[in-house]
Amino acid sequence: MKLAAIFGTVALAGKADPRAKSGRTNVSNDRFIYKTPRCLITPELCDPTCHKTINASFGNITITADDYKNNRNCLWTIDIPADRQLSLKFVNDFDIEWHAHCAYDKVHIMDGENTKLGRFCGPKQDSSKNGGRPWDGTRKNKPKKWTRKLAFWDTWFESGTHKIQVGFDTDQGNSDFRGWTLKWKSEKIPEANFKNFNHAMDYVETNLNKAINKKDLHGNGNLHLKNAVKRIFDNAKAAVEKPRQCAKTVDDLVSHDVYEKLVHMHEGNGVIVRNFPNYTERLKELVLDYIGNCLHAKDHWKKRTNKLSQKWHDELDKISK
């Protein structure tokens, strides 16, 4: 398929899109249907011309205005060797019917375990808040507070996996939407080196974010938790990198006990369960391995990591009620 649309459409701020239905319609009764690609719910409705498995390490998927048809259901599975990981980004034009939860027409992005990474539509017609960019109905991806950059659009989204599913569903009321292009690339996963502080920290941070992605938290819960993870890791790395007599240097090796626990979690042998609280515990152990002899460090980082774990449990409680 060829990209036929021209980049750069900016909608009139504050005005409803005359091509679209109301973006505030209550669709709670159709919750499961709109949150999951229809090709996975009802395979017989899947259009065989856009139901494909792709093994290329880079490429793009494009839906043009001509491809954008009523009641069309597509599913592409990008599956590359397990020693590589995929990054994704929408490029050029993006024009899909908008809804607050992307319940009408939408692009689903999921990993190989059906974890929802985003559900995109839009852009929202009042572009002042979203800058004319794709809108994520799951609220997992929003422009960063300080940089205003949006993952999947302004920056590459690093999936941390070798398998991605891309679904595209339309309903019966489409009118002159131009479509979208999703580009992907991949890179070889580096060998695990848990003796190196920065590598070990990056590993733990990545897996905390993966745990967050696996949940559909209430409201902006996913985004708030990811921001909390970023803050604590930025602070932790700064604390370890600061030269002081009471601490190991960042170039020193991770101690054997902390290293062994990371290896157990990486191998998934059941010795230590791979979940958010346990990855948070590894964060605390890594930091204290380097600055644990410094005044008040143990109490401070115990409180910080306990607070992060409590935020996780609080967000889970909201969706269980």
C-alpha positions as CSV (number, residue, x, y, z in Angstrom):
1,M,0.0,0.0,0.0
2,K,1.2,3.5,-0.8
3,L,1.1,6.5,1.5
4,A,-1.2,9.0,-0.3
5,A,-1.9,11.5,2.4
6,I,-0.1,14.8,2.9
7,F,1.6,15.5,6.2
8,G,0.5,18.3,8.4
9,T,-3.2,18.5,8.9
10,V,-4.1,20.6,11.9
11,A,-7.8,20.7,12.9
12,L,-9.6,23.8,13.9
13,A,-9.1,24.2,17.7
14,G,-12.2,23.7,19.7
15,K,-14.5,22.7,16.9
16,A,-16.1,19.4,16.3
17,D,-14.9,17.4,13.3
18,P,-17.8,17.4,10.8
19,R,-16.6,14.0,9.5
20,A,-16.9,12.3,12.8
21,K,-19.5,11.1,15.3
22,S,-19.6,12.4,18.8
23,G,-16.3,11.7,20.5
24,R,-17.9,11.5,23.9
25,T,-20.5,8.8,23.2
26,N,-20.7,6.3,26.1
27,V,-19.4,2.9,24.8
28,S,-19.1,1.1,28.1
29,N,-21.4,-1.7,27.0
30,D,-19.0,-2.4,24.1
31,R,-15.9,-2.3,26.4
32,F,-14.3,-5.6,25.5
33,I,-15.1,-5.2,21.8
34,Y,-13.5,-1.9,21.3
35,K,-10.5,-2.7,23.6
36,T,-9.5,-5.8,21.7
37,P,-8.8,-6.2,17.9
38,R,-11.8,-7.7,16.3
39,C,-9.6,-10.2,14.5
40,L,-8.8,-11.7,17.8
41,I,-12.4,-11.8,19.0
42,T,-14.1,-12.9,15.8
43,P,-11.5,-14.3,13.4
44,E,-14.0,-14.9,10.6
45,L,-14.6,-11.1,10.4
46,C,-10.9,-10.5,9.7
47,D,-10.1,-9.1,6.2
48,P,-7.6,-11.7,4.7
49,T,-6.0,-9.0,2.6
50,C,-4.6,-7.3,5.7
51,H,-4.3,-10.3,8.1
52,K,-0.6,-11.1,7.8
53,T,2.5,-12.2,9.6
54,I,5.6,-10.2,8.9
55,N,9.1,-11.4,9.7
56,A,11.1,-8.4,8.5
57,S,13.3,-6.6,11.0
58,F,12.2,-3.2,9.7
59,G,9.4,-1.9,7.6
60,N,6.1,-0.1,7.7
61,I,2.3,-0.7,7.6
62,T,0.2,1.9,5.8
63,I,-3.5,2.5,5.5
64,T,-4.4,5.1,2.9
65,A,-7.7,6.9,2.3
66,D,-8.5,4.2,-0.3
67,D,-7.8,1.5,2.2
68,Y,-9.9,3.2,4.9
69,K,-13.2,1.4,4.4
70,N,-16.3,0.8,6.6
71,N,-16.3,-2.3,8.9
72,R,-12.8,-3.3,8.0
73,N,-10.8,-5.4,10.5
74,C,-7.1,-6.0,10.1
75,L,-4.4,-7.7,12.1
76,W,-0.6,-7.7,11.3
77,T,1.8,-9.7,13.5
78,I,5.4,-8.6,13.4
79,D,7.5,-11.5,14.6
80,I,11.3,-11.3,14.3
81,P,14.1,-13.4,15.9
82,A,13.9,-13.4,19.8
83,D,17.4,-11.9,20.1
84,R,16.1,-8.6,18.7
85,Q,13.6,-6.1,20.0
86,L,11.2,-3.8,18.1
87,S,10.7,-0.1,18.3
88,L,7.6,1.6,16.7
89,K,6.6,5.0,15.5
90,F,3.8,6.6,13.5
91,V,5.2,8.7,10.7
92,N,4.0,11.3,8.2
93,D,0.2,11.8,8.4
94,F,-2.2,10.3,11.0
95,D,-5.9,10.8,10.5
96,I,-8.5,8.5,12.1
97,E,-11.9,9.2,13.6
98,W,-11.5,10.5,17.1
99,H,-13.2,9.2,20.3
100,A,-12.2,9.8,23.9
101,H,-11.4,6.1,24.3
102,C,-10.8,5.4,20.6
103,A,-13.9,3.3,20.5
104,Y,-14.9,3.9,16.9
105,D,-12.0,3.5,14.5
106,K,-8.6,2.7,16.0
107,V,-5.1,1.2,15.7
108,H,-4.4,-1.3,18.4
109,I,-0.7,-1.9,19.4
110,M,-0.1,-5.1,21.5
111,D,2.8,-7.3,22.3
112,G,2.9,-11.0,21.6
113,E,1.3,-11.7,25.0
114,N,-1.7,-9.5,24.1
115,T,-0.5,-6.8,26.5
116,K,-2.0,-3.5,25.3
117,L,0.6,-0.9,24.5
118,G,-1.7,1.7,23.1
119,R,-5.0,2.2,21.2
120,F,-4.7,5.2,18.8
121,C,-7.1,7.4,16.9
122,G,-7.5,11.1,16.2
123,P,-6.0,13.6,16.4
124,K,-8.4,15.3,18.7
125,Q,-9.9,18.3,16.9
126,D,-9.1,20.7,19.8
127,S,-5.4,20.2,19.0
128,S,-4.2,22.6,21.7
129,K,-3.7,19.8,24.2
130,N,-2.4,17.1,22.0
131,G,-0.6,19.2,19.3
132,G,-2.5,17.5,16.4
133,R,-0.9,14.2,17.3
134,P,-2.3,10.7,17.6
135,W,-4.6,10.2,20.7
136,D,-4.2,7.1,22.9
137,G,-7.5,6.0,24.2
138,T,-5.9,3.8,26.8
139,R,-4.2,6.9,28.3
140,K,-0.9,4.9,28.5
141,N,0.9,7.3,26.1
142,K,0.6,11.1,26.6
143,P,3.0,13.9,25.8
144,K,5.7,14.1,28.5
145,K,5.1,16.9,31.1
146,W,8.4,18.8,30.4
147,T,9.4,17.9,26.9
148,R,5.9,17.5,25.5
149,K,7.1,14.6,23.4
150,L,4.8,11.7,22.7
151,A,6.1,8.2,22.4
152,F,5.0,6.5,19.2
153,W,5.0,9.9,17.4
154,D,7.7,12.3,18.5
155,T,10.0,9.5,19.8
156,W,10.3,5.8,19.1
157,F,8.4,3.5,21.4
158,E,10.8,0.8,22.6
159,S,8.7,-2.3,23.0
160,G,11.3,-4.6,24.7
161,T,10.0,-7.5,22.7
162,H,10.4,-9.3,19.4
163,K,6.7,-9.7,18.6
164,I,4.1,-7.0,18.1
165,Q,0.5,-7.2,17.0
166,V,-1.1,-4.3,15.1
167,G,-4.9,-4.2,14.7
168,F,-7.0,-1.8,12.7
169,D,-10.7,-1.7,13.2
170,T,-13.3,0.6,11.6
171,D,-17.0,0.9,12.2
172,Q,-19.8,1.8,9.7
173,G,-19.6,5.5,9.8
174,N,-16.3,6.6,8.1
175,S,-16.0,9.8,6.0
176,D,-12.9,11.0,4.3
177,F,-10.3,10.0,6.9
178,R,-6.8,9.8,5.4
179,G,-5.3,6.9,7.3
180,W,-1.9,6.3,8.9
181,T,1.6,4.8,8.6
182,L,3.3,2.8,11.4
183,K,7.0,2.3,11.0
184,W,9.1,-0.3,12.9
185,K,12.8,-1.0,13.3
186,S,14.7,-3.4,15.5
187,E,18.0,-3.8,17.3
188,K,19.9,-6.7,18.8
189,I,19.3,-7.2,22.5
190,P,22.5,-6.7,24.4
191,E,23.8,-9.6,26.5
192,A,22.8,-9.3,30.2
193,N,25.5,-7.8,32.3
194,F,24.2,-7.6,35.8
195,K,27.7,-6.9,37.2
196,N,27.4,-3.5,35.7
197,F,25.4,-1.0,37.8
198,N,23.9,1.0,34.9
199,H,23.0,-2.1,32.9
200,A,21.4,-3.7,35.9
201,M,19.4,-0.5,36.6
202,D,18.2,-0.2,33.0
203,Y,17.1,-3.8,33.2
204,V,15.1,-3.3,36.3
205,E,13.5,0.0,35.0
206,T,12.5,-1.7,31.7
207,N,10.8,-4.5,33.5
208,L,9.0,-2.2,35.9
209,N,7.6,-0.4,32.8
210,K,6.6,-3.7,31.3
211,A,4.7,-4.6,34.4
212,I,2.8,-1.3,34.1
213,N,2.1,-1.8,30.4
214,K,0.4,-5.2,31.3
215,K,-2.3,-3.4,33.3
216,D,-5.1,-1.2,32.1
217,L,-5.1,1.1,35.1
218,H,-7.8,3.6,36.0
219,G,-7.6,7.1,34.3
220,N,-4.0,8.2,34.0
221,G,-2.7,5.5,36.3
222,N,-0.3,4.0,33.8
223,L,1.2,7.4,33.0
224,H,1.5,8.4,36.7
225,L,3.2,5.2,37.6
226,K,5.7,5.4,34.7
227,N,6.5,9.0,35.7
228,A,7.1,7.8,39.3
229,V,9.4,5.1,38.0
230,K,11.4,7.6,35.9
231,R,11.8,10.0,38.8
232,I,13.1,7.4,41.3
233,F,15.5,5.9,38.8
234,D,16.8,9.4,37.8
235,N,17.4,10.1,41.5
236,A,18.9,6.7,42.2
237,K,21.5,7.0,39.4
238,A,22.4,10.5,40.5
239,A,22.8,9.4,44.1
240,V,25.2,6.6,43.1
241,E,27.1,8.6,40.6
242,K,27.8,11.4,43.2
243,P,31.4,10.9,44.5
244,R,31.6,10.3,48.3
245,Q,33.8,8.4,50.6
246,C,31.1,6.3,52.1
247,A,30.1,4.8,48.8
248,K,31.3,2.5,46.0
249,T,31.9,4.1,42.7
250,V,29.6,3.5,39.8
251,D,32.4,1.6,38.0
252,D,32.6,-1.0,40.8
253,L,30.9,-4.3,40.2
254,V,27.5,-5.2,41.6
255,S,27.9,-7.5,44.6
256,H,27.4,-11.2,44.3
257,D,24.2,-11.4,46.3
258,V,22.4,-8.7,44.3
259,Y,23.8,-10.1,41.0
260,E,22.4,-13.6,41.8
261,K,18.9,-12.3,42.5
262,L,18.9,-10.4,39.2
263,V,20.0,-13.6,37.4
264,H,17.2,-15.6,39.0
265,M,14.6,-13.0,37.8
266,H,16.1,-12.8,34.3
267,E,16.0,-16.6,33.9
268,G,12.5,-16.9,35.2
269,N,13.2,-20.1,37.1
270,G,10.6,-19.4,39.8
271,V,13.1,-18.7,42.6
272,I,12.0,-15.1,42.6
273,V,8.6,-14.1,41.0
274,R,8.9,-11.5,38.3
275,N,6.5,-8.8,39.4
276,F,6.4,-5.1,40.2
277,P,7.2,-5.3,43.9
278,N,10.1,-7.7,43.4
279,Y,11.7,-5.5,40.7
280,T,11.2,-2.5,43.1
281,E,13.1,-4.5,45.7
282,R,15.9,-5.1,43.3
283,L,16.1,-1.4,42.7
284,K,16.5,-0.8,46.5
285,E,19.2,-3.5,46.7
286,L,21.2,-2.1,43.8
287,V,21.2,1.4,45.2
288,L,22.1,0.3,48.8
289,D,24.8,-2.0,47.3
290,Y,26.6,1.3,46.4
291,I,25.6,3.9,48.9
292,G,24.2,1.7,51.8
293,N,27.0,2.8,54.1
294,C,26.2,6.5,53.8
295,L,24.3,8.3,56.5
296,H,20.5,7.8,56.3
297,A,20.7,6.0,52.9
298,K,19.1,2.8,54.1
299,D,16.1,4.5,55.7
300,H,15.7,6.9,52.8
301,W,15.7,4.3,50.0
302,K,13.6,1.9,51.9
303,K,10.9,4.6,52.2
304,R,11.3,5.6,48.5
305,T,10.9,2.1,47.2
306,N,8.1,1.2,49.6
307,K,6.3,4.3,48.4
308,L,6.6,3.2,44.8
309,S,5.3,-0.3,45.6
310,Q,2.4,1.3,47.5
311,K,1.5,3.4,44.5
312,W,1.4,0.2,42.4
313,H,-1.0,-1.5,44.9
314,D,-3.1,1.6,45.1
315,E,-3.5,1.7,41.4
316,L,-4.4,-2.0,41.3
317,D,-7.0,-1.4,44.1
318,K,-8.7,1.2,41.9
319,I,-9.4,-1.2,39.1
320,S,-10.5,-4.0,41.4
321,K,-13.3,-2.0,42.9
